[in-house]
Amino acid sequence: MPKRVTILGSTGSIGASTLDVIRDFPDRFQIVGLSTRRNGALLNEQITEFSPEAVCVASPEQANALPSDNCGADLLYGEQGLLDLVRNYDADILVVATVGFAGLFPTMAGIERGMRIALANKEVLVVAGDIVMAEARARQVPILPIDSEHNAIFQCLNGGEGRYLRRAILTASGGPFREFKPDRLKRVTRQEALNHPTWNMGPKITIDSATLMNKGFEMIEACHLFGLTPDQVDIVIHPQSTVHSMVEFTDGSILAQLGQTTMYLPILNVLAWPERLPNRFEPLDMARIGRLDFSPPDPERFRCLDYAYEACRRGGSVPAVLNAANEVAVEAFLGERIGFTEIPAIIREAMDNHHPLDNPTLEDLREVDRVTREKAHEYAGSSISQ
Ligand SMILES: NC(=O)c1ccc[n+]([C@@H]2O[C@H](COP(=O)([O-])OP(=O)(O)OC[C@H]3O[C@@H](n4cnc5c(N)ncnc54)[C@H](OP(=O)(O)O)[C@@H]3O)[C@@H](O)[C@H]2O)c1
């Protein structure tokens, strides 16, 4: 029987790569649900090709691009629609490929229904990792990471070695500005920041990679997924992006996972788990790669990394503030309303003005997210400079 799969955010970079995998293995996977925020045109193509039972778009305007009968798929709308897509249509695997806070409640709904969660939307764990992981443990629902770094760790632990894990070493390409001096960073343009050296990804994560906030988020994600403290997660710059991450065990042994720089492979790994499927990618040619470089990140130039460690150590509602302020700041940068170095300045301001909650509920976090966004919009409007 094919595994039934729902993809939230099917029109994005991860969503489309997930459909590439499913296209290659039609006997193994079957699409149940798809969603977009506003790319009705691409969703239209996906509906025609994959015949889902239901689809969700942000609002009725986006549905204009869909075929008049939706090819038989039920049509759902907005935040409630995403929840209904998870709650009312049976799937074995829920691929969460939305961006930011938006994936949190649908992920919880998937866990409550006992679906295996294939998680790309890392912000879900940044904002509410304690709650999400506790619920998944209680319901014995596997959360399988699509993020290549965490997928690498997951593979290195091979399902059983977690108790011996001493340290995780996340690799970072360093982004396009790893050699830039502080003055040059201030003048970075939107186009320069969107030009990632090794990975082809959606706009928000590409900017997060350039500020190194992405690595900060991944550190928090790793803490939740693998039961580590921030002090047990190190980050190294590795410009070739060939080693996807490493684990160090209590005896000092280090295992690394290596692979091509394509998200197809971690997605395939998670969808096929616990099996492994052959695929069309050429094996890595280590002799051609020739060398692998590693160096420490520079927290002075890339402040976001420190802010993420601080937020993770403080815990409670602080990581939700980190995330919300970052979402607003990145959106403002992409809209060319603020400069590159104002992104960390807005996050700093939001963290400094927040009164932390120790054990927030999901509803508390929703409110923290809303209030922080409002404030961050104000800071972005007044254009704080660093
Ligand atoms: N791309 C990668 O290689 C990569 C690697 C590792 C982890 N991740 C993580 O995976 C997640 C997805 O990244 P991506 O690069 O695939 O992003 P993306 O290309 O921007 O795609 C995001 C998808 O989610 C939808 N979406 C965005 N905001 C939404 C909202 N508020 N409500 C409902 N749907 C929404 C988008 O719809 P529209 O198309 O209409 O905008 C799109 O389908 C992120 O959390 C990212 O950090 C990505």
The ligand as a Tripos MOL2 file, in Angstrom:
@<TRIPOS>MOLECULE
LIG
   48    52     1     0     0
SMALL
NO_CHARGES

@<TRIPOS>ATOM
      1 N1         14.3390   25.3970    1.1340 N.am      1 LIG1
      2 C1         15.1990   24.6320    1.7360 C.2       1 LIG1
      3 O1         16.1310   24.1200    1.1280 O.2       1 LIG1
      4 C2         15.0720   24.3490    3.2160 C.ar      1 LIG1
      5 C3         16.0260   23.5370    3.8460 C.ar      1 LIG1
      6 C4         15.8650   23.2240    5.1860 C.ar      1 LIG1
      7 C5         14.7800   23.7290    5.8970 C.ar      1 LIG1
      8 N2         13.8810   24.5450    5.2730 N.ar      1 LIG1
      9 C6         12.7570   25.0800    6.0310 C.3       1 LIG1
     10 O2         11.5660   24.6220    5.4110 O.3       1 LIG1
     11 C7         10.5450   25.6040    5.5090 C.3       1 LIG1
     12 C8         10.0730   25.9260    4.0910 C.3       1 LIG1
     13 O3         11.1360   26.5580    3.3860 O.3       1 LIG1
     14 P1         11.0570   26.8550    1.8300 P.3       1 LIG1
     15 O4         12.3870   27.3290    1.4600 O.co2     1 LIG1
     16 O5         10.4540   25.6890    1.1330 O.co2     1 LIG1
     17 O6         10.0310   28.0960    1.8180 O.3       1 LIG1
     18 P2          9.2200   28.6790    0.5920 P.3       1 LIG1
     19 O7          9.8570   28.3140   -0.6800 O.co2     1 LIG1
     20 O8          8.9780   30.1140    0.8900 O.co2     1 LIG1
     21 O9          7.8170   27.8870    0.6740 O.3       1 LIG1
     22 C9          6.9440   27.9930    1.7610 C.3       1 LIG1
     23 C10         5.6180   27.3130    1.4560 C.3       1 LIG1
     24 O10         4.6900   27.5890    2.5050 O.3       1 LIG1
     25 C11         3.6290   28.4330    2.0370 C.3       1 LIG1
     26 N3          3.4150   29.4630    3.0550 N.ar      1 LIG1
     27 C12         4.2340   30.4930    3.3700 C.ar      1 LIG1
     28 N4          3.7120   31.2100    4.3850 N.ar      1 LIG1
     29 C13         2.5510   30.6170    4.7090 C.ar      1 LIG1
     30 C14         1.5420   30.9170    5.6640 C.ar      1 LIG1
     31 N5          1.6260   31.9750    6.4810 N.pl3     1 LIG1
     32 N6          0.4630   30.0950    5.7300 N.ar      1 LIG1
     33 C15         0.3600   29.0340    4.8960 C.ar      1 LIG1
     34 N7          1.2750   28.7040    3.9740 N.ar      1 LIG1
     35 C16         2.3580   29.4980    3.8710 C.ar      1 LIG1
     36 C17         4.1380   29.0240    0.7300 C.3       1 LIG1
     37 O11         3.0880   29.4250   -0.1270 O.3       1 LIG1
     38 P3          3.4040   30.4530   -1.3230 P.3       1 LIG1
     39 O12         4.0990   29.6400   -2.3660 O.co2     1 LIG1
     40 O13         2.1020   30.9380   -1.7350 O.co2     1 LIG1
     41 O14         4.2790   31.5370   -0.7190 O.co2     1 LIG1
     42 C18         4.9440   27.8560    0.1880 C.3       1 LIG1
     43 O15         4.0840   26.8710   -0.3230 O.3       1 LIG1
     44 C19        11.1720   26.8010    6.2360 C.3       1 LIG1
     45 O16        10.8710   26.7470    7.5900 O.3       1 LIG1
     46 C20        12.6650   26.6040    6.0260 C.3       1 LIG1
     47 O17        13.4220   27.1500    7.0700 O.3       1 LIG1
     48 C21        14.0010   24.8560    3.9500 C.ar      1 LIG1
@<TRIPOS>BOND
     1     1     2 1
     2     2     3 2
     3     2     4 1
     4     4     5 ar
     5     4    48 ar
     6     5     6 ar
     7     6     7 ar
     8     7     8 ar
     9     8     9 1
    10     8    48 ar
    11     9    10 1
    12     9    46 1
    13    10    11 1
    14    11    12 1
    15    11    44 1
    16    12    13 1
    17    13    14 1
    18    14    15 2
    19    14    16 1
    20    14    17 1
    21    17    18 1
    22    18    19 2
    23    18    20 1
    24    18    21 1
    25    21    22 1
    26    22    23 1
    27    23    24 1
    28    23    42 1
    29    24    25 1
    30    25    26 1
    31    25    36 1
    32    26    27 ar
    33    26    35 ar
    34    27    28 ar
    35    28    29 ar
    36    29    30 ar
    37    29    35 ar
    38    30    31 1
    39    30    32 ar
    40    32    33 ar
    41    33    34 ar
    42    34    35 ar
    43    36    37 1
    44    36    42 1
    45    37    38 1
    46    38    39 2
    47    38    40 1
    48    38    41 1
    49    42    43 1
    50    44    45 1
    51    44    46 1
    52    46    47 1
@<TRIPOS>SUBSTRUCTURE
     1 LIG1         1 GROUP 0 **** ****
